[in-house]
């Protein structure tokens, strides 16, 4: 008897979990500054490295902050800061060398002034999914036995792979009339279009820049600009490909006031992902009429990547100024930190439930600055079919505030990326051992089918080839009716 084996190249799902990481730290102020209050804080979380250890996933990253504070004399000042983090996520069954995919989002980010110092309190949510490449050979075929029956299955392999990455620098001028000072700025990038040419890919996208400026007369203004960029870099081709763009560094400086412009410089990291596809045949079960062997089976959970759906969402929401604060003469600055809280199905499409953690800075009629926060629940529907095992990440590209009174209106532009995965059971033959148990029945048998019986289960039970079942009973179709009589001769 000849037994064929191979390593099918499957990714098996080890597990997934969600953990939280608390950050409670002091934020150093710029030299010579004293903070009486914090008017606005915006943050971006970036997971930079992830690796599997024994029973855990180690991950690290940084939290980048943009803060607008007020001195004890009432003058506003803005600055940027960052806070690194590391975290161990416990997960059973994890070992070194396995592959970990970790995404992070902010559930809370608050900064308060205490005796002239700043205290950061943040809650990070880290979602980890661990897979392992199957390295144990599975049986793919048996030959050389009389009366042999085999059952095969075709398994589709779909792996998420990094096809290429590149960092590009963007330098542009944006119109900034009467600007003499830059208080705050933030940036986010979005990919719009990909096109291949040989072994290179052309990526077109946009850099969203938001700037809070001050004129020489003290007037604050909000500027927003979308800067287009194009980059060409080497990358392998895949029919199902998508790209992400992350702003790693950003600076906005005011030129001479008479020029009426601000200089923008940014480093944008582009990553191109795709789905590596393949198919393999495995043996799920086998028997022969002499019970010469037994198949030892194993149950696995495979994971395949179905690609990614990306969409830009425009949302409009009104926010309510708290009753203890005066009404707004005009909004000045607004930020939003989006967090995906779950996925659901809406008319067969993938829908993401999310929360927008919003901070609004406004000026009242007397010229004083005030700020408040509000949490806004939203839903976003992607243009793809629903799958429960989707990983949704959200990126706020811009927020624009308008209106006055007690209910300013906010316009959000959110980019959503839904990487879709499907876990599926794999029943395979791990090995073939000599010997088996022959049925105790001999002669002519009339078997009454039980519920769920198949031709395969009956043939294996009595160790008769399937062709003979058809020969003795005429054409048989499945599903078999419960109680249906099947003639078997041993």
C-alpha positions as CSV (number, residue, x, y, z in Angstrom):
1,X,0.0,0.0,0.0
2,X,1.4,3.4,-1.0
3,X,0.6,6.4,1.2
4,X,1.3,9.9,-0.1
5,X,1.7,12.8,2.3
6,X,2.5,16.6,2.0
7,X,2.4,19.8,4.0
8,X,-0.7,21.6,2.5
9,X,0.4,25.1,3.4
10,X,-2.7,26.0,5.5
11,X,-2.9,28.8,8.1
12,X,-4.6,27.4,11.2
13,X,-6.3,29.7,13.7
14,X,-4.7,29.5,17.1
15,X,-7.0,32.0,18.8
16,X,-8.0,35.7,19.1
17,X,-8.6,37.9,22.0
18,X,-9.0,41.6,23.1
19,X,-7.0,43.2,25.9
20,X,-6.9,46.7,27.3
21,X,-3.8,48.7,28.3
22,X,-4.0,51.7,30.6
23,X,-1.6,54.6,30.2
24,X,-1.3,57.0,33.2
25,X,1.7,59.2,32.8
26,X,2.9,62.8,32.9
27,X,3.3,64.7,29.7
28,X,6.3,67.1,29.7
29,X,5.4,70.7,28.8
30,X,7.5,72.9,26.5
31,X,10.3,74.6,28.3
32,X,9.0,77.7,30.2
33,X,5.4,76.8,29.8
34,X,2.8,76.5,32.6
35,X,-0.6,74.9,31.9
36,X,-3.6,76.1,33.8
37,X,-6.1,74.0,31.7
38,X,-6.3,71.8,28.6
39,X,-8.5,73.0,25.9
40,X,-8.1,70.2,23.4
41,X,-6.3,66.9,23.0
42,X,-6.2,64.7,19.9
43,X,-4.3,61.4,19.6
44,X,-3.3,58.7,17.1
45,X,-2.4,55.2,18.2
46,X,0.0,53.2,16.1
47,X,0.9,49.5,16.8
48,X,4.5,49.2,15.6
49,X,5.7,45.6,16.5
50,X,4.1,42.4,17.5
51,X,5.7,39.0,18.2
52,X,4.5,35.7,19.7
53,X,6.0,34.3,22.9
54,X,5.1,31.4,25.1
55,X,1.3,31.7,25.8
56,X,1.3,35.4,25.0
57,X,1.7,38.1,22.3
58,X,4.1,40.9,22.9
59,X,3.2,44.2,21.2
60,X,4.5,47.7,21.3
61,X,3.7,51.1,19.8
62,X,3.2,54.7,20.5
63,X,0.5,57.3,21.2
64,X,1.0,60.6,19.4
65,X,-0.6,63.6,21.0
66,X,-1.6,67.1,19.9
67,X,-2.5,69.4,22.8
68,X,-3.8,72.9,23.1
69,X,-3.4,74.3,26.6
70,X,-4.1,77.6,28.3
71,X,-1.6,79.4,30.5
72,X,-2.6,81.1,33.8
73,X,-2.9,84.4,31.9
74,X,-5.4,82.9,29.5
75,X,-3.1,82.7,26.5
76,X,-3.4,79.5,24.4
77,X,-0.4,77.5,23.3
78,X,-0.2,74.2,21.4
79,X,2.4,71.5,21.2
80,X,2.9,67.8,20.3
81,X,4.1,64.9,22.4
82,X,4.2,61.1,22.3
83,X,4.0,58.2,24.7
84,X,5.4,54.7,24.0
85,X,3.8,51.6,25.3
86,X,4.4,47.8,25.5
87,X,2.0,45.1,26.5
88,X,1.8,41.4,26.9
89,X,-1.5,39.8,25.7
90,X,-2.1,36.4,27.3
91,X,-3.4,33.7,24.9
92,X,-3.4,30.0,25.4
93,X,-1.7,27.8,22.8
94,X,0.6,30.6,21.5
95,X,4.2,29.7,20.9
96,X,7.3,31.5,19.5
97,X,7.4,31.6,15.7
98,X,3.6,31.9,15.2
99,X,2.2,34.9,13.4
100,X,0.4,37.6,15.3
101,X,-1.8,40.4,13.9
102,X,-2.5,43.1,16.4
103,X,-4.7,46.2,15.8
104,X,-5.2,49.0,18.3
105,X,-7.6,51.8,19.0
106,X,-8.3,54.4,21.6
107,X,-11.3,54.0,23.9
108,X,-10.4,57.0,26.1
109,X,-7.8,59.8,26.0
110,X,-8.0,62.5,28.5
111,X,-5.4,65.0,29.7
112,X,-5.8,67.3,32.7
113,X,-3.7,70.1,34.2
114,X,-2.6,69.5,37.8
115,X,-0.5,72.3,39.4
116,X,0.8,73.4,36.1
117,X,1.7,69.9,34.9
118,X,-0.2,67.7,32.5
119,X,-1.5,64.2,33.3
120,X,-2.4,61.7,30.6
121,X,-5.0,59.0,31.1
122,X,-5.7,56.8,28.1
123,X,-7.3,53.4,27.6
124,X,-6.0,51.4,24.6
125,X,-7.8,48.4,23.2
126,X,-5.6,45.8,21.5
127,X,-7.1,43.1,19.4
128,X,-4.8,40.1,18.7
129,X,-5.3,37.3,16.3
130,X,-2.7,34.5,16.1
131,X,-2.3,32.0,13.2
132,X,0.3,29.3,12.6
133,X,1.4,27.7,9.4
134,X,0.6,23.9,9.4
135,X,3.9,22.1,9.5
136,X,2.7,18.5,10.1
137,X,2.2,16.5,6.9
138,X,-1.3,15.3,6.1
139,X,-2.2,12.3,4.0
140,X,-3.1,13.2,0.5
141,X,-3.7,9.8,-1.1
142,X,-3.6,6.0,-0.8
143,X,-3.0,3.5,-3.6
144,X,-2.3,-0.2,-4.1
145,X,-5.2,-1.8,-2.3
146,X,-8.1,-3.9,-3.8
147,X,-11.6,-2.6,-3.1
148,X,-10.2,0.8,-2.0
149,X,-12.5,3.7,-1.5
150,X,-11.1,7.2,-0.8
151,X,-12.8,10.5,0.0
152,X,-10.9,13.7,-1.0
153,X,-11.5,17.3,-0.3
154,X,-10.1,20.4,-2.0
155,X,-9.0,23.2,0.4
156,X,-8.6,26.8,-0.8
157,X,-5.6,28.6,0.7
158,X,-5.9,32.4,1.0
159,X,-3.2,34.2,3.0
160,X,-2.8,37.9,3.7
161,X,0.7,38.9,2.7
162,X,2.7,42.2,2.6
163,X,3.5,42.8,-1.1
164,X,5.6,45.9,-0.6
165,X,6.0,49.1,1.3
166,X,7.6,52.4,0.9
167,X,8.0,55.8,2.7
168,X,7.5,59.0,0.8
169,X,8.0,62.6,1.7
170,X,5.5,65.3,0.9
171,X,6.4,69.0,0.9
172,X,3.8,71.6,0.0
173,X,2.6,75.1,0.7
174,X,-0.9,75.8,1.8
175,X,-2.8,79.1,1.8
176,X,-2.8,80.6,5.3
177,X,-3.9,84.3,5.1
178,X,-2.6,86.5,8.0
179,X,-1.1,83.5,9.8
180,X,1.6,84.5,12.3
181,X,1.5,81.5,14.5
182,X,0.7,77.7,14.4
183,X,-1.0,76.4,17.5
184,X,-2.0,72.9,16.4
185,X,-1.9,70.6,13.4
186,X,-2.9,67.1,12.6
187,X,-2.7,64.9,9.5
188,X,-4.1,61.7,8.1
189,X,-3.6,59.9,4.8
190,X,-5.8,58.0,2.5
191,X,-5.2,55.7,-0.5
192,X,-7.4,56.3,-3.5
193,X,-6.2,54.3,-6.4
194,X,-3.6,51.5,-7.2
195,X,-2.3,50.6,-10.7
196,X,0.3,48.0,-11.6
197,X,3.0,48.1,-14.3
198,X,5.2,45.1,-14.3
199,X,6.8,44.7,-10.9
200,X,5.9,48.2,-9.7
201,X,2.8,49.8,-8.4
202,X,1.6,53.4,-8.6
203,X,-0.3,54.6,-5.5
204,X,-2.4,57.7,-5.6
205,X,-3.6,59.2,-2.4
206,X,-4.4,62.3,-0.3
207,X,-2.9,63.9,2.7
208,X,-5.5,65.6,4.9
209,X,-4.0,68.4,6.9
210,X,-5.9,70.4,9.6
211,X,-4.3,73.5,11.2
212,X,-5.2,75.8,14.0
213,X,-3.6,79.2,13.3
214,X,-3.4,82.6,15.0
215,X,-3.2,86.0,13.3
216,X,-1.1,88.9,14.7
217,X,-4.3,90.3,16.2
218,X,-4.9,87.1,18.2
219,X,-7.7,85.8,16.0
220,X,-7.8,82.0,15.8
221,X,-8.6,80.3,12.5
222,X,-9.1,76.7,11.3
223,X,-7.6,75.6,8.0
224,X,-8.0,72.3,6.2
225,X,-6.3,71.2,3.0
226,X,-6.1,67.9,1.0
227,X,-2.7,67.4,-0.6
228,X,-2.6,64.8,-3.4
229,X,0.4,62.6,-3.7
230,X,1.6,59.8,-6.0
231,X,4.3,57.2,-5.3
232,X,5.8,54.4,-7.4
233,X,7.5,51.5,-5.7
234,X,8.3,47.8,-6.3
235,X,5.7,45.3,-5.2
236,X,4.5,41.9,-6.1
237,X,1.2,41.6,-8.0
238,X,-1.9,40.2,-6.5
239,X,-5.4,40.4,-7.9
240,X,-6.9,41.2,-4.5
241,X,-4.7,44.0,-3.2
242,X,-5.3,47.0,-1.0
243,X,-3.1,49.7,0.5
244,X,-2.8,51.6,3.7
245,X,-1.2,55.0,4.3
246,X,0.1,56.1,7.7
247,X,1.4,59.6,8.5
248,X,4.6,58.9,10.5
249,X,5.8,62.5,10.8
250,X,4.2,65.9,10.2
251,X,5.2,69.5,10.6
252,X,3.4,72.7,9.7
253,X,5.3,76.0,10.0
254,X,4.2,79.5,9.3
255,X,6.1,81.4,6.6
256,X,6.5,85.2,6.6
257,X,3.1,86.7,7.4
258,X,3.2,88.7,4.2
259,X,3.4,85.5,2.2
260,X,0.1,84.2,3.6
261,X,1.2,80.6,3.4
262,X,2.2,77.7,5.7
263,X,4.8,75.0,4.9
264,X,3.7,71.4,5.3
265,X,6.2,68.5,5.4
266,X,5.1,64.9,6.0
267,X,6.5,61.4,5.9
268,X,3.9,58.9,4.8
269,X,4.4,55.1,5.1
270,X,2.6,53.1,2.4
271,X,2.0,49.4,2.7
272,X,0.5,47.2,0.0
273,X,-1.2,44.0,1.0
274,X,-2.7,41.2,-1.0
275,X,-4.1,37.7,-0.9
276,X,-1.9,34.8,-1.8
277,X,-4.1,32.1,-3.2
278,X,-3.7,28.4,-3.8
279,X,-5.5,25.1,-3.7
280,X,-4.6,21.7,-2.3
281,X,-6.2,18.3,-2.1
282,X,-6.3,16.3,1.1
283,X,-7.6,12.8,2.1
284,X,-10.4,13.1,4.5
285,X,-11.2,9.3,4.9
286,X,-10.6,5.9,3.3
287,X,-11.3,2.2,3.7
288,X,-11.0,-1.1,1.9
289,X,-13.0,-4.2,1.8
290,X,-10.4,-6.2,3.8
291,X,-10.1,-3.8,6.7
292,X,-6.4,-3.6,6.1
293,X,-5.9,-0.1,7.6
294,X,-7.6,2.6,9.6
295,X,-7.4,6.4,8.9
296,X,-6.5,8.5,12.0
297,X,-8.3,11.8,11.5
298,X,-7.6,15.2,12.9
299,X,-9.8,18.3,13.3
300,X,-8.2,21.7,12.4
301,X,-9.5,25.3,12.1
302,X,-8.3,27.0,9.0
303,X,-8.3,30.7,8.4
304,X,-8.5,32.3,5.0
305,X,-8.3,36.0,4.0
306,X,-11.1,37.2,1.8
307,X,-9.5,40.5,1.0
308,X,-10.3,44.0,2.3
309,X,-13.0,46.5,1.7
310,X,-12.2,50.2,2.0
311,X,-14.6,53.1,2.0
312,X,-14.7,56.8,2.8
313,X,-17.6,57.8,4.9
314,X,-19.0,61.3,5.3
315,X,-21.0,61.8,8.5
316,X,-22.9,64.8,9.9
317,X,-23.8,65.1,13.5
318,X,-24.9,67.8,15.9
319,X,-23.4,68.1,19.4
320,X,-24.8,69.6,22.5
321,X,-22.8,72.1,24.6
322,X,-23.1,71.2,28.3
323,X,-25.5,73.4,30.3
324,X,-22.7,74.8,32.6
325,X,-20.9,76.3,29.6
326,X,-21.9,79.4,27.6
327,X,-23.2,79.0,24.1
328,X,-20.9,79.2,21.1
329,X,-20.3,82.3,19.0
330,X,-18.2,80.2,16.6
331,X,-16.5,76.8,16.7
332,X,-12.7,76.9,16.3
333,X,-11.4,73.4,16.3
334,X,-12.7,69.9,16.6
335,X,-11.2,66.4,16.7
336,X,-12.6,62.9,16.7
337,X,-11.1,59.6,17.7
338,X,-13.0,56.7,16.1
339,X,-13.2,53.3,17.6
340,X,-14.9,50.3,16.1
341,X,-17.0,48.5,18.7
342,X,-18.3,45.5,16.7
343,X,-19.7,44.3,13.3
344,X,-23.2,43.3,12.3
345,X,-25.2,42.5,9.2
346,X,-27.4,45.1,7.4
347,X,-29.2,43.9,4.3
348,X,-26.5,41.3,3.8
349,X,-23.7,43.9,3.9
350,X,-21.0,44.3,6.5
351,X,-21.8,47.1,9.0
352,X,-19.4,48.4,11.6
353,X,-20.7,49.8,14.9
354,X,-18.4,52.6,16.1
355,X,-18.0,55.4,18.6
356,X,-16.6,58.8,17.8
357,X,-14.9,60.4,20.8
358,X,-15.3,64.1,19.9
359,X,-13.6,67.2,21.4
360,X,-14.8,70.6,20.4
361,X,-13.1,74.0,21.0
362,X,-15.2,77.1,20.6
363,X,-15.3,80.8,21.3
364,X,-18.2,82.4,23.2
365,X,-19.6,85.9,22.6
366,X,-17.2,87.4,25.0
367,X,-14.2,86.0,23.2
368,X,-13.3,83.4,25.8
369,X,-12.3,79.9,24.7
370,X,-14.2,76.8,26.0
371,X,-14.1,73.1,25.1
372,X,-16.2,70.1,25.8
373,X,-16.3,66.4,24.8
374,X,-19.0,64.1,23.5
375,X,-19.3,60.5,22.5
376,X,-21.3,59.8,19.4
377,X,-22.4,56.3,18.3
378,X,-22.5,55.8,14.5
379,X,-22.9,52.9,12.0
380,X,-21.0,52.6,8.7
381,X,-22.0,50.1,6.0
382,X,-19.3,48.7,3.7
383,X,-19.8,47.7,0.1
384,X,-19.1,44.0,0.8
385,X,-20.9,41.0,2.0
386,X,-21.1,40.4,5.7
387,X,-18.6,38.0,7.4
388,X,-18.5,37.8,11.2
389,X,-14.7,37.5,11.3
390,X,-13.9,40.9,10.0
391,X,-11.2,43.2,11.4
392,X,-12.3,46.9,11.0
393,X,-10.0,49.8,11.5
394,X,-11.1,53.4,11.3
395,X,-9.2,56.6,10.6
396,X,-10.5,60.1,11.0
397,X,-9.4,62.1,8.0
398,X,-10.9,65.5,9.0
399,X,-13.5,67.2,11.2
400,X,-15.1,70.5,10.3
401,X,-17.3,72.4,12.8
402,X,-19.9,75.0,12.0
403,X,-22.9,76.8,13.5
404,X,-23.4,78.7,16.7
405,X,-25.6,78.6,19.8
406,X,-25.9,75.4,21.9
407,X,-25.8,72.8,19.1
408,X,-22.8,73.2,16.7
409,X,-22.7,70.9,13.7
410,X,-19.8,68.6,12.9
411,X,-18.9,67.1,9.5
412,X,-16.7,64.0,9.8
413,X,-14.7,62.3,7.0
414,X,-13.8,58.8,8.2
415,X,-11.9,56.1,6.3
416,X,-12.8,52.6,7.1
417,X,-10.9,49.4,6.2
418,X,-12.5,46.0,6.8
419,X,-10.1,43.1,6.4
420,X,-12.4,40.1,6.0
421,X,-11.5,36.6,7.2
422,X,-13.3,33.3,7.4
423,X,-12.6,30.5,9.9
424,X,-13.6,27.1,8.6
425,X,-13.2,23.5,9.9
426,X,-10.8,21.1,8.3
427,X,-11.2,17.3,8.8
428,X,-8.2,15.5,7.5
429,X,-6.3,12.2,7.7
430,X,-3.2,12.7,9.9
431,X,-1.9,9.1,9.4
432,X,-2.8,5.6,8.3
433,X,-2.2,2.7,10.6
434,X,-2.3,-1.0,9.7
435,X,-5.4,-3.1,10.7
436,X,-9.0,-2.4,11.1
437,X,-12.2,-3.9,12.5
438,X,-14.3,-6.0,10.1
439,X,-18.1,-5.8,10.3
440,X,-19.7,-8.8,12.2
441,X,-22.3,-9.1,9.5
442,X,-22.0,-11.7,6.7
443,X,-24.4,-12.7,3.9
444,X,-27.2,-10.7,2.4
445,X,-28.2,-7.8,4.6
446,X,-31.1,-5.4,4.2
447,X,-30.1,-2.2,6.0
448,X,-32.6,0.5,7.0
449,X,-30.9,3.9,6.7
450,X,-30.7,6.0,9.8
451,X,-31.2,9.8,9.8
452,X,-28.1,11.4,8.3
453,X,-26.7,8.2,6.7
454,X,-24.9,8.6,3.4
455,X,-23.7,6.1,0.8
456,X,-20.2,6.7,2.2
457,X,-21.1,5.9,5.8
458,X,-23.0,2.8,4.8
459,X,-20.1,1.6,2.5
460,X,-17.6,2.2,5.3
461,X,-19.7,0.5,7.9
462,X,-20.0,-2.7,5.8
463,X,-16.6,-2.3,4.0
464,X,-18.1,-2.6,0.5
465,X,-17.2,-0.4,-2.5
466,X,-19.7,2.3,-3.4
467,X,-19.9,0.9,-6.9
468,X,-21.3,-2.3,-5.6
469,X,-24.0,-0.5,-3.6
470,X,-25.2,1.0,-6.9
471,X,-24.9,-2.4,-8.6
472,X,-27.1,-4.1,-5.9
473,X,-29.6,-1.3,-5.4
474,X,-29.8,0.5,-8.7
475,X,-29.2,4.3,-8.9
476,X,-29.2,5.8,-5.4
477,X,-29.5,9.5,-4.7
478,X,-28.7,11.5,-1.6
479,X,-30.0,12.5,0.8
480,X,-31.2,9.0,1.8
481,X,-34.6,8.8,3.3
482,X,-34.8,7.7,6.9
483,X,-35.7,4.0,6.9
484,X,-34.8,3.6,3.2
485,X,-33.8,-0.1,2.6
486,X,-30.4,-0.7,1.2
487,X,-29.3,-4.1,0.0
488,X,-25.7,-5.1,1.2
489,X,-23.9,-8.4,0.4
490,X,-20.9,-9.4,2.4
